Amino acid sequence: MDQIKKEKRQFWVILVIVFLGFLGISIPYLIFPALFLNPEYSILPISYTEPMRALFLGVTLAVYPLGQFIGSPILGSLSDDYGRKPLLVLSLILSAIANLLTGFAIAWSHLGMLIVCRFIAGLMEGNIAIARAMGADLTTISKHKTFGKINGASSIAYLIGPLLGGLMTDKSIWEHLTTSTPFYFICIFFFGLAGLSSFLLEKSATNLLLEARSFWSRINLIKRMSVLFSNRRLQFLMITSTALTLAIDIFYEFGPVYLTVKWTLGPAKLALYNSALCLALAIGNGWLPTFFSSRISNRIAIISSISGLILTLIGVVLTNSPLLMVLLFTLSGLVIGVAVTLLTVKISNSAPTTIQGEVMGVQVSLRVLGDGLICLLGGALLLISPKLILIIAALIALATLAYYINLSTLHNSRSK
């Protein structure tokens, strides 16, 4: 009973820290499309053509997930060996510094510095991998609940954060507010969160095999992935998760861009659609996976949710109604939440408890690798048609659905 109460308290601390951390990460979410595509907010010279603006937007969006791709599995693996708490605190401190420099880069209209700072910030964003590993460490609470609520807390943060970011750039509230202001706030916020994490989080056990592993073996990304992928079931689930989140992240990254181009919206108006998406994500992550797990198989729930995502993406491309667009963003959040949480549970259950941080880090890493590539490609596709980006997302989701149905059927037949 004492262990149950102790883990429940620790889990609530983890949820608070995840929520506050993602609140800081999400504050500038809607700022970047406007920085490049909306003349009122643009940091680029007037002489820059639309193709050049789209290209630099793609590069700026891509370097952040590229940093995550490199940093997440390394931070996750190091947290397995040295403990979750010190790695989380260190990443928050370095993220604070990177965001401060990002604010300076925007204020000085220095594109090169902005790109470098976003890359460094991405390197330190292994927080979600470490948080999921912390949840997996809790033995008395279902992973449907821990992963679902962790994802739900991040979704609520993404609901509130962009609203705060929009307010922090609104000169009608205070004339001294600029597009740099949110990043200065995030810097202060993350320093405070690092102190909160250091004070409230309990120290986790370190890996007993620490001395047997060299530092290079922990950060050798290619070798670590090859070892993990020797587990065939884990390989299958990782590929499914990566492909699905590629489609999802195209929607995350270029949904606001699509609306900006379609209706010439600024950060404040984009926040309405983002709010609908994130509120639905909170429900889809935090409640629906547990609800479905006691009623239908995870396989059926995953297939149904991916199918729903395909339909909502098609709907977003076809509709010209703002009201219907809000509804579609809401539905997409529900199905995305269910699919992502259930796949994460399956991935965690397929790996030993001693490498949960590494596995969660690799999951995030593979996701953001595709995200970074599609950001670069998406900037080029904007020159052809904004709709084309979302059509590609729907096609990727369709291919993922076919792959998952085929391989899951094969694995089920072998296990019988």
C-alpha positions in Angstrom: 0.0 0.0 0.0 2.9 2.4 0.8 4.4 1.7 -2.6 1.1 2.4 -4.4 0.7 5.8 -2.6 4.4 6.6 -3.2 4.1 5.9 -6.9 0.9 7.8 -7.2 2.5 10.9 -5.7 5.5 10.6 -7.9 3.3 10.2 -11.0 1.4 13.4 -10.2 4.8 15.2 -9.8 5.8 13.8 -13.2 2.5 15.0 -14.8 3.0 18.5 -13.4 6.6 18.7 -14.7 5.5 17.3 -18.1 2.7 19.8 -18.3 4.9 22.8 -17.4 7.7 21.6 -19.7 5.4 21.3 -22.7 3.8 24.6 -21.8 7.1 26.2 -22.4 7.9 24.2 -25.5 4.5 25.0 -27.1 4.4 28.8 -26.5 6.2 29.6 -29.8 4.4 26.9 -31.8 2.3 29.3 -33.9 5.0 32.1 -34.2 7.2 30.6 -36.9 4.8 30.5 -39.8 4.1 34.2 -39.3 7.8 35.0 -38.9 8.3 33.9 -42.5 5.0 34.1 -44.3 3.1 37.0 -42.7 4.6 40.4 -43.7 3.4 42.0 -40.5 5.7 39.7 -38.4 8.4 38.6 -40.9 12.0 38.8 -39.8 13.2 38.5 -43.5 13.9 41.4 -45.7 11.2 42.6 -48.0 13.3 41.6 -51.0 12.9 37.9 -50.2 10.6 36.2 -52.6 7.8 33.8 -51.6 9.8 30.7 -52.6 12.7 31.9 -50.5 10.5 32.5 -47.5 8.9 29.0 -47.8 12.4 27.4 -48.1 13.8 29.1 -45.0 10.6 28.3 -43.1 11.1 24.6 -44.0 14.8 24.8 -42.9 13.9 26.5 -39.6 11.2 24.0 -38.8 13.4 21.1 -39.7 16.5 21.8 -37.6 14.5 21.5 -34.3 13.3 17.9 -34.9 16.8 17.1 -36.4 18.2 18.1 -33.0 15.6 15.9 -31.3 16.6 13.0 -33.5 20.1 13.2 -32.3 19.5 14.1 -28.7 16.5 12.0 -27.6 18.0 8.5 -27.7 21.2 9.8 -26.2 19.4 11.5 -23.3 17.1 8.5 -22.9 20.0 6.0 -22.8 22.0 8.2 -20.4 18.9 8.4 -18.1 18.9 4.6 -17.9 22.4 4.6 -16.6 22.7 7.8 -14.6 19.1 8.3 -13.5 16.1 10.2 -14.9 16.3 13.2 -12.6 19.8 14.7 -13.4 19.3 14.3 -17.1 15.9 16.0 -17.1 17.3 18.9 -15.0 20.3 19.3 -17.3 18.2 19.3 -20.4 15.9 22.0 -19.0 18.8 24.3 -18.1 20.3 24.0 -21.6 16.9 24.5 -23.2 16.5 27.7 -21.2 19.8 29.0 -22.6 18.9 28.0 -26.2 15.6 29.8 -26.0 17.2 33.0 -24.7 19.5 33.0 -27.7 16.5 32.3 -30.0 14.9 35.4 -28.7 18.0 37.4 -29.4 18.2 36.0 -32.9 14.7 37.1 -33.7 15.2 40.5 -32.2 18.3 41.0 -34.4 16.7 39.4 -37.5 19.7 37.0 -37.6 18.4 33.9 -39.6 21.6 31.9 -39.2 21.7 32.3 -35.4 18.0 31.4 -35.3 18.5 28.2 -37.1 21.5 27.2 -34.9 19.6 28.0 -31.7 16.6 26.0 -32.8 18.9 23.0 -33.4 20.5 23.3 -30.0 17.0 23.5 -28.4 16.0 20.4 -30.2 19.0 18.5 -28.9 17.8 19.1 -25.4 14.2 18.1 -26.0 14.5 14.5 -24.8 12.0 15.4 -22.0 9.1 13.4 -23.4 11.3 10.3 -23.7 12.6 10.6 -20.1 9.0 11.3 -18.8 7.7 8.2 -20.5 10.5 6.2 -19.1 9.6 7.6 -15.6 6.1 6.4 -16.2 7.2 3.0 -17.3 9.3 2.7 -14.1 6.1 2.9 -12.0 5.0 -0.7 -11.5 1.7 -0.2 -9.7 0.0 2.0 -12.4 -1.1 0.8 -15.8 0.9 2.0 -18.8 -2.4 2.9 -20.5 -2.9 5.4 -17.7 0.7 6.7 -17.3 1.5 7.1 -21.0 -2.1 8.3 -21.7 -2.0 11.0 -19.0 1.6 12.0 -19.9 0.5 12.5 -23.5 -2.7 14.2 -22.3 -0.8 16.6 -20.1 1.4 17.6 -23.1 -1.7 18.1 -25.2 -3.3 20.4 -22.6 0.0 22.3 -22.5 -0.2 22.7 -26.3 -3.7 24.0 -25.9 -2.6 26.7 -23.4 0.9 27.5 -24.6 0.2 28.9 -28.1 -2.6 31.1 -26.6 0.0 32.5 -24.2 2.5 32.9 -27.1 -0.1 34.8 -29.1 -0.8 37.1 -26.2 2.9 37.7 -25.7 3.3 39.0 -29.3 0.2 41.2 -29.2 1.2 44.8 -29.2 -2.3 45.9 -28.5 -1.9 44.5 -25.0 1.5 46.2 -24.4 3.5 48.1 -27.1 6.8 46.6 -26.0 5.8 43.0 -26.8 7.6 41.4 -29.8 8.0 38.0 -31.3 11.1 37.6 -29.2 9.1 38.0 -25.9 7.9 34.4 -25.7 11.4 33.0 -25.9 12.6 35.3 -23.1 9.7 34.0 -21.0 10.5 30.4 -21.8 14.1 30.9 -20.7 13.1 32.1 -17.2 10.3 29.5 -17.1 12.7 26.6 -17.8 15.2 27.7 -15.3 12.4 27.6 -12.7 11.2 24.2 -13.9 14.7 22.8 -13.6 14.7 23.9 -9.9 11.3 22.4 -9.4 12.4 19.1 -10.9 15.5 19.0 -8.8 13.5 19.6 -5.7 10.4 17.4 -6.2 11.5 14.4 -8.3 12.7 11.4 -6.5 16.1 10.0 -7.5 15.8 6.9 -9.7 18.1 3.9 -9.5 21.1 3.8 -11.8 21.9 0.9 -14.1 23.9 -1.9 -12.4 25.6 -2.4 -15.8 26.9 1.2 -15.8 30.5 0.3 -15.5 30.3 -2.3 -18.3 29.2 0.3 -20.9 31.4 2.9 -22.3 30.2 6.4 -22.9 30.6 6.0 -26.7 28.4 2.8 -26.6 25.7 4.9 -25.0 25.8 7.7 -27.6 26.5 5.5 -30.7 23.0 5.9 -32.2 23.4 3.6 -35.2 24.7 0.7 -33.0 22.1 1.1 -30.4 19.3 1.1 -32.9 20.7 -2.0 -34.6 20.7 -3.8 -31.2 17.1 -2.7 -30.4 15.8 -3.7 -33.9 17.1 -7.2 -33.5 13.8 -7.6 -31.6 11.4 -8.2 -34.5 8.2 -7.2 -32.7 9.8 -4.0 -31.4 11.1 -3.3 -35.0 7.6 -3.8 -36.4 6.0 -1.5 -33.8 8.8 1.2 -34.2 8.3 1.3 -37.9 4.5 1.6 -37.5 4.9 4.3 -34.9 7.4 6.2 -37.0 5.3 6.1 -40.2 2.2 7.1 -38.3 3.7 10.0 -36.5 5.3 11.2 -39.7 1.8 11.7 -41.1 0.7 13.2 -37.8 3.6 15.6 -37.7 3.0 16.8 -41.2 -0.4 17.8 -40.0 1.0 19.4 -36.8 3.7 21.4 -38.7 1.8 22.3 -41.8 -1.8 22.5 -40.6 -1.2 26.0 -39.3 0.9 26.8 -42.4 -2.0 25.6 -44.6 -4.5 27.8 -42.8 -2.1 30.7 -42.9 -1.8 30.5 -46.7 -5.5 29.6 -47.2 -7.1 32.4 -45.1 -4.1 34.7 -44.3 -4.3 34.0 -40.5 -2.1 35.4 -37.8 -1.0 33.7 -34.6 -4.1 34.8 -32.6 -6.6 33.3 -35.1 -4.5 30.1 -35.6 -4.8 29.5 -31.9 -8.5 28.7 -32.2 -7.8 25.7 -34.5 -4.9 24.7 -32.3 -7.0 24.8 -29.2 -9.6 22.5 -30.8 -6.9 20.1 -31.8 -5.1 20.0 -28.4 -8.2 19.8 -26.3 -9.2 16.8 -28.3 -5.7 15.3 -28.0 -5.9 15.6 -24.2 -9.1 13.5 -24.3 -7.8 11.1 -26.9 -4.6 10.6 -25.0 -5.7 10.8 -21.4 -9.0 9.0 -21.3 -9.9 7.1 -24.5 -7.0 4.5 -24.4 -8.0 3.3 -21.0 -11.6 3.3 -22.0 -11.0 1.2 -25.1 -8.5 -1.1 -23.5 -11.2 -2.6 -21.3 -13.7 -3.0 -24.2 -11.8 -3.9 -27.4 -8.4 -5.1 -28.4 -5.6 -2.6 -28.8 -5.2 -3.8 -32.4 -8.8 -2.9 -33.3 -8.5 0.5 -31.6 -5.3 1.3 -33.4 -6.8 0.3 -36.8 -9.9 2.3 -36.2 -8.0 5.4 -35.1 -5.6 5.4 -38.0 -8.6 5.1 -40.4 -10.2 8.0 -38.7 -7.1 10.1 -39.2 -7.1 9.4 -42.9 -10.7 10.6 -43.2 -10.1 13.8 -41.2 -7.0 14.7 -43.3 -9.1 14.3 -46.5 -11.8 16.4 -44.9 -9.3 19.2 -44.0 -8.2 19.4 -47.6 -11.7 19.5 -49.1 -13.6 21.9 -46.8 -13.8 25.6 -47.2 -15.9 26.1 -44.0 -14.1 27.5 -40.9 -16.7 25.9 -38.6 -16.2 22.5 -40.3 -12.4 23.0 -40.2 -12.6 23.4 -36.4 -14.7 20.2 -36.2 -12.2 18.3 -38.3 -9.2 19.5 -36.2 -11.1 18.3 -33.1 -11.8 14.8 -34.6 -8.2 14.5 -35.7 -7.1 15.1 -32.1 -9.2 12.3 -30.7 -8.0 9.7 -33.2 -4.4 10.8 -33.0 -4.4 10.5 -29.2 -5.7 7.0 -29.2 -3.3 5.7 -31.8 -0.2 7.3 -30.4 -0.8 6.2 -26.8 -1.7 2.6 -27.6 1.3 2.2 -29.9 3.6 3.6 -27.2 2.2 1.1 -24.7 2.8 -1.8 -27.1 6.4 -0.5 -27.7 7.1 -0.3 -24.0 5.8 -3.8 -23.4 8.1 -5.2 -26.1 11.3 -4.0 -24.4 13.1 -4.9 -21.1 12.6 -2.6 -18.1 16.3 -1.8 -18.0 16.3 0.1 -21.3 12.9 1.9 -21.2 14.6 5.3 -21.5 16.6 4.2 -24.5 13.5 2.7 -26.2 11.4 5.8 -25.6 14.2 8.0 -26.8 14.6 6.0 -30.0 10.8 6.2 -30.6 11.0 9.9 -30.3 14.2 10.1 -32.4 12.7 8.1 -35.3 9.6 10.2 -35.2 11.4 13.5 -35.4 13.9 12.3 -38.1 10.9 12.0 -40.5 9.5 15.2 -39.1 12.7 17.1 -40.0 12.8 15.6 -43.5 9.2 16.5 -44.2 9.7 20.0 -43.0 12.4 20.4 -45.7 10.2 18.8 -48.3 7.2 20.6 -47.1 8.8 24.0 -47.7 9.3 23.0 -51.3 5.8 21.5 -51.7 4.3 24.8 -50.5 5.5 26.2 -53.8 3.3 23.7 -55.7 0.2 23.6 -53.5 -0.4 23.8 -49.7 -3.0 21.0 -50.1 -0.5 18.6 -51.5 1.3 18.4 -48.1 -1.8 17.2 -46.3 -2.7 14.8 -49.2 0.8 13.2 -48.7 0.1 12.9 -45.0 -3.2 11.1 -45.7 -1.3 8.7 -48.1 1.4 8.0 -45.5 -1.3 7.2 -42.9 -3.0 4.9 -45.4 0.3 3.0 -46.1 0.9 2.8 -42.3 -2.6 1.3 -41.9 -2.0 -1.4 -44.6 1.4 -2.2 -43.1 0.1 -2.5 -39.5 -2.9 -4.7 -40.5 -0.6 -7.0 -42.5 2.2 -7.4 -40.0 0.0 -7.5 -36.9 -2.0 -10.3 -38.6 1.2 -12.2 -39.3 2.5 -11.8 -35.7 -0.8 -12.9 -34.3 -0.9 -16.0 -36.5 2.7 -16.9 -35.4 1.9 -16.5 -31.7 -1.0 -19.0 -31.9 
